[in-house]
Amino acid sequence: MGEVLAEADASASWLVVPGATGSSWMGARAEFRARLGYAAQQVVEALTILVDAHGGGSFAESSQLQQYWRDANTAARHAGLQPTVGYEVYGKSILGVPERISFTV
């Protein structure tokens, strides 16, 4: 449980100051997207630790943990929460690379 709380605390503290390096709104947006992807992955990792500790019973339909695990894993696969894309967008904004992945980011 301590490891799960540490994971949650680390992801929450990483989200606190979006735009800390930002020079423009696009830089702040890129940084925030990278932070969101990181936080989503931390939530998934924390829930995986809990499921591993709880065992196979975690996946019973009556288990609330199963629903949390399923919802977090589904949400973490949303295009806006993909950490690799967020890291690429953020890295390009830091380095001043004008190429963008999409029109929205």
C-alpha positions as a Markdown table, in Angstrom:
| # | Residue | x | y | z |
|---|---|---|---|---|
| 1 | Met | 0.0 | 0.0 | 0.0 |
| 2 | Gly | 2.9 | 2.3 | 0.7 |
| 3 | Glu | 4.2 | 1.9 | -2.8 |
| 4 | Val | 0.8 | 2.7 | -4.2 |
| 5 | Leu | 0.5 | 5.8 | -2.2 |
| 6 | Ala | 4.0 | 6.9 | -3.2 |
| 7 | Glu | 3.1 | 6.4 | -6.9 |
| 8 | Ala | -0.1 | 8.4 | -6.5 |
| 9 | Asp | 1.7 | 11.2 | -4.6 |
| 10 | Ala | 4.5 | 11.3 | -7.3 |
| 11 | Ser | 2.0 | 11.6 | -10.1 |
| 12 | Ala | -0.1 | 14.3 | -8.3 |
| 13 | Ser | 2.9 | 16.4 | -7.5 |
| 14 | Trp | 4.1 | 16.2 | -11.1 |
| 15 | Leu | 0.8 | 17.8 | -12.2 |
| 16 | Val | 1.0 | 20.8 | -9.9 |
| 17 | Val | 2.8 | 23.4 | -12.0 |
| 18 | Pro | 1.9 | 23.2 | -15.7 |
| 19 | Gly | 3.8 | 25.7 | -17.8 |
| 20 | Ala | 6.7 | 26.0 | -15.4 |
| 21 | Thr | 9.1 | 26.0 | -18.4 |
| 22 | Gly | 6.6 | 27.6 | -20.7 |
| 23 | Ser | 7.3 | 30.5 | -22.9 |
| 24 | Ser | 4.1 | 30.2 | -25.0 |
| 25 | Trp | 0.7 | 28.8 | -24.5 |
| 26 | Met | 1.7 | 26.0 | -26.9 |
| 27 | Gly | 4.7 | 25.2 | -24.8 |
| 28 | Ala | 2.6 | 25.1 | -21.6 |
| 29 | Arg | 0.0 | 22.9 | -23.4 |
| 30 | Ala | 2.7 | 20.5 | -24.6 |
| 31 | Glu | 4.1 | 20.3 | -21.1 |
| 32 | Phe | 0.7 | 19.7 | -19.6 |
| 33 | Arg | 0.0 | 16.9 | -22.1 |
| 34 | Ala | 3.3 | 15.2 | -21.1 |
| 35 | Arg | 2.4 | 15.5 | -17.5 |
| 36 | Leu | -1.1 | 14.0 | -18.0 |
| 37 | Gly | 0.4 | 11.0 | -19.9 |
| 38 | Tyr | 2.9 | 10.5 | -17.0 |
| 39 | Ala | 0.1 | 10.7 | -14.4 |
| 40 | Ala | -2.1 | 8.3 | -16.3 |
| 41 | Gln | 0.7 | 5.7 | -16.4 |
| 42 | Gln | 1.4 | 6.2 | -12.7 |
| 43 | Val | -2.3 | 5.5 | -11.9 |
| 44 | Val | -2.2 | 2.3 | -14.0 |
| 45 | Glu | 1.0 | 1.2 | -12.3 |
| 46 | Ala | -0.4 | 1.8 | -8.8 |
| 47 | Leu | -3.6 | -0.1 | -9.6 |
| 48 | Thr | -1.5 | -2.9 | -11.1 |
| 49 | Ile | 0.4 | -3.2 | -7.8 |
| 50 | Leu | -2.9 | -3.3 | -5.9 |
| 51 | Val | -4.4 | -6.0 | -8.2 |
| 52 | Asp | -1.2 | -8.1 | -7.9 |
| 53 | Ala | -1.4 | -7.9 | -4.2 |
| 54 | His | -5.1 | -8.7 | -4.1 |
| 55 | Gly | -4.8 | -11.6 | -6.5 |
| 56 | Gly | -7.2 | -13.2 | -9.0 |
| 57 | Gly | -10.2 | -12.1 | -6.9 |
| 58 | Ser | -9.5 | -8.6 | -8.1 |
| 59 | Phe | -11.1 | -9.5 | -11.5 |
| 60 | Ala | -14.4 | -10.8 | -10.1 |
| 61 | Glu | -17.3 | -8.8 | -11.4 |
| 62 | Ser | -18.3 | -8.0 | -7.8 |
| 63 | Ser | -14.9 | -6.5 | -7.1 |
| 64 | Gln | -14.8 | -2.7 | -7.1 |
| 65 | Leu | -11.0 | -3.0 | -7.8 |
| 66 | Gln | -11.8 | -4.7 | -11.1 |
| 67 | Gln | -13.8 | -1.7 | -12.1 |
| 68 | Tyr | -11.1 | 0.8 | -11.1 |
| 69 | Trp | -8.5 | -1.2 | -12.9 |
| 70 | Arg | -10.6 | -1.5 | -16.1 |
| 71 | Asp | -11.5 | 2.2 | -16.1 |
| 72 | Ala | -8.0 | 3.4 | -15.5 |
| 73 | Asn | -6.5 | 1.1 | -18.2 |
| 74 | Thr | -9.2 | 2.2 | -20.7 |
| 75 | Ala | -8.7 | 5.9 | -19.9 |
| 76 | Ala | -4.9 | 5.6 | -20.1 |
| 77 | Arg | -5.2 | 4.4 | -23.7 |
| 78 | His | -7.0 | 7.6 | -24.8 |
| 79 | Ala | -5.0 | 9.4 | -27.5 |
| 80 | Gly | -4.7 | 12.5 | -25.2 |
| 81 | Leu | -3.1 | 10.5 | -22.4 |
| 82 | Gln | -0.5 | 8.5 | -24.4 |
| 83 | Pro | 2.8 | 9.4 | -22.7 |
| 84 | Thr | 5.0 | 8.8 | -25.7 |
| 85 | Val | 3.1 | 11.3 | -27.8 |
| 86 | Gly | 3.0 | 13.8 | -24.9 |
| 87 | Tyr | 6.8 | 13.4 | -24.4 |
| 88 | Glu | 7.4 | 13.9 | -28.1 |
| 89 | Val | 5.3 | 17.0 | -28.3 |
| 90 | Tyr | 6.9 | 18.4 | -25.1 |
| 91 | Gly | 10.4 | 17.7 | -26.3 |
| 92 | Lys | 9.8 | 19.4 | -29.6 |
| 93 | Ser | 8.4 | 22.4 | -27.8 |
| 94 | Ile | 11.5 | 22.6 | -25.6 |
| 95 | Leu | 13.8 | 22.2 | -28.5 |
| 96 | Gly | 11.9 | 24.7 | -30.7 |
| 97 | Val | 11.1 | 22.1 | -33.4 |
| 98 | Pro | 8.2 | 23.5 | -35.4 |
| 99 | Glu | 6.9 | 20.2 | -36.7 |
| 100 | Arg | 3.7 | 19.2 | -35.0 |
| 101 | Ile | 2.1 | 15.8 | -34.7 |
| 102 | Ser | -1.4 | 17.0 | -35.3 |
| 103 | Phe | -3.3 | 20.2 | -35.7 |
| 104 | Thr | -4.5 | 20.1 | -32.1 |
| 105 | Val | -1.1 | 19.7 | -30.5 |
